[in-house]
């Protein structure tokens, strides 16, 4: 007899919180690489969003129903049961014509306006680190209806000199994918973009939404985090929602589904070793 599920892990909580951002009846594209986002989309599709049109990253398969998550997103098994597949031109056409309801972005830097940097650290005259690049994220961030930002590296422990390398920063060194304000300070409403921009940031420490000005606002913390801890690990000041509370935990049935979809626990590779041990009582 199977033991009842009494706890969820941080990874399972993040998957659930990302899944909650996904609306029923839209087309959503998850891009390459993130097991957390892949599982969130399949969780949403098999729970509250049965009419979701899911376009898988790498394979561009439409509404696949894989039996389990593979260690790489570019695996034929992730296309199992797909209704059809797209080519990359069709994917960008869907976004440009306003038919992509949601996509998912992350980066080495995320600023308070939801801008994301995956291009470089340092300025053009003093390059510190070359990053992989946006892979089309710039175009899609302008056209997709809504954007979910996520990172499992919000926590910024101090080094031996007491310095912190923040993932959530006051200003991105380079804006790869655009949020609610351009690099020169113009609000998104003044820019000719179809999409409405990011509406949440899901991290290993909490969940942000965006206020009326387009600035990130702390909306929920986890059972083992506080607003003060989030502030300590964030490179910018942020408002806190008046009704700040603990993020809702997934129900046991949701956790069972996540574990069935990810028997090899591939999603744990996105988490730090310390975060892999975080668990919460249901």
Protein Blocks (a to p, Z undefined) as FASTA:
>chain_A
ZZddfbdcfklmmmmmmmmmpcghiacdebehiaklmmmmmmmmmmmmmmbccddehjlp
ghiacfbdcfbfbbfklmgoiabdcdfklmmmmmmnopafbdcdddfbdcfkopacfkbg
cdfklcfbdcebjnommmmmmmpmbacdddfklbccddfkopacdfbdfbdfbdfbdcfb
cfkopafklpccfbgbjabdcdfkbccdddfkopacdfbdcfkbcfklmmmmpcbdcddd
fklccdddddfklmmmmmmmmmnommmmmpcfklmmpccdZZ
